[in-house]
Amino acid sequence: MAFSLKTYEDQAKFSVVLGAVATVAIVAALGLILQRFDWSAFMIPIKSKLRLVAILGGIGVAGLLSTAGFFVSLNTAGQKRNKNQSLSWTGFFFNAAILTLAACVGVVFMLTKISVS
C-alpha cells in the first residue's frame, strides 16, 4: 500500500506526524543547548562549529516541519468531508505550539550564544 494524502483524514494524521517529528528535532536542539548553558553568566559558549550547525539545524527543521504541519492541518480543519475534525484541530494547535517553541528557542539561542576560540 502506497503512502497517500488524498483524503482529509490522511492529511490530518500527516500533520500530527509532522508535529511529532518537529518535537523530536526541537527537543534535541534544546538538549544540545542546555548541555553547555552557563546559568551564572546566562550565555552559551560554543566551541565547535558542528554543535552550532546541529543546534541551528534542529531549530530550522522543527520550524519548517511544524509550519508545514500547521498549514496542512489548517487546510483540513474546515472541510465538510473531513470525518475526523478533532484530529485536524489537534494537529493545528500542536504544530502551532511547536512552532512557537522553536521560535522562542531560536531567539534565546541567538541572543545568548558566544563563540569561544
C-alpha positions in Angstrom: 0.0 0.0 0.0 1.4 3.3 -1.1 1.5 6.5 1.1 -1.4 8.8 0.1 -2.6 12.1 1.2 -5.8 12.1 -0.9 -8.3 12.2 2.0 -8.6 14.9 4.6 -8.3 12.3 7.4 -4.9 11.2 6.0 -3.7 14.8 5.8 -4.8 15.4 9.4 -2.8 12.3 10.5 0.2 13.6 8.5 0.1 17.0 10.2 0.3 15.3 13.6 3.2 13.2 12.4 5.0 16.3 11.2 4.4 17.9 14.6 5.8 14.8 16.3 9.0 14.8 14.2 9.3 18.6 14.8 9.0 17.9 18.5 11.9 15.4 18.4 14.1 18.0 16.5 13.4 20.9 18.9 14.0 18.7 22.0 17.3 17.5 20.5 18.3 21.1 19.8 17.2 22.2 23.3 19.2 19.3 24.8 22.3 20.4 23.0 21.8 24.0 24.2 21.2 23.0 27.8 24.3 20.9 27.9 26.5 24.0 27.5 24.3 26.6 29.1 26.1 28.7 31.8 23.3 29.8 34.2 25.5 32.3 36.2 26.6 34.2 33.1 23.3 33.4 31.1 25.2 32.6 28.0 26.0 29.6 25.8 29.7 29.2 25.0 30.0 27.5 21.6 33.4 26.0 20.8 32.7 23.8 17.8 31.1 24.7 14.5 29.5 21.2 14.4 27.5 21.9 17.6 26.4 25.3 16.2 25.2 23.6 13.0 23.4 20.9 14.9 21.6 23.4 17.1 20.6 25.7 14.2 19.6 22.7 12.1 17.4 21.3 14.8 15.7 24.6 15.3 15.3 25.1 11.5 14.0 21.6 10.9 11.5 22.0 13.7 10.4 25.3 12.4 9.9 24.1 8.8 8.1 20.8 9.8 5.8 22.5 12.2 5.0 25.2 9.7 4.1 22.6 7.1 2.0 20.6 9.6 0.3 23.8 10.7 -0.8 24.7 7.2 -1.8 21.1 6.3 -4.0 20.9 9.4 -5.4 24.3 8.8 -6.4 23.2 5.3 -8.2 20.1 6.6 -9.9 21.7 9.7 -12.8 23.3 8.0 -13.6 20.7 5.3 -17.1 19.2 5.4 -15.9 15.9 4.1 -13.4 15.5 6.9 -14.8 12.9 9.3 -12.1 13.5 11.9 -12.2 17.2 12.6 -10.8 16.7 16.1 -7.5 15.3 14.7 -7.2 18.3 12.4 -7.6 20.7 15.2 -5.2 18.7 17.4 -2.6 18.9 14.6 -3.3 22.6 14.2 -2.7 23.6 17.9 0.1 21.0 18.3 2.0 22.4 15.4 1.3 26.0 16.5 2.8 25.2 19.9 5.9 23.6 18.5 6.4 26.5 16.0 6.2 28.9 18.9 8.6 26.9 20.9 11.1 26.7 18.0 10.9 30.5 17.5 11.5 31.1 21.2 14.4 28.7 21.4 15.9 30.2 18.3 15.6 33.8 19.6 17.0 32.9 23.0 19.9 30.9 21.4 20.8 33.7 19.1 20.8 36.3 21.9 22.8 34.2 24.4 25.4 32.3 22.3 29.0 33.4 22.3 31.9 32.0 20.3 34.8 30.7 22.2 38.0 30.1 20.3 
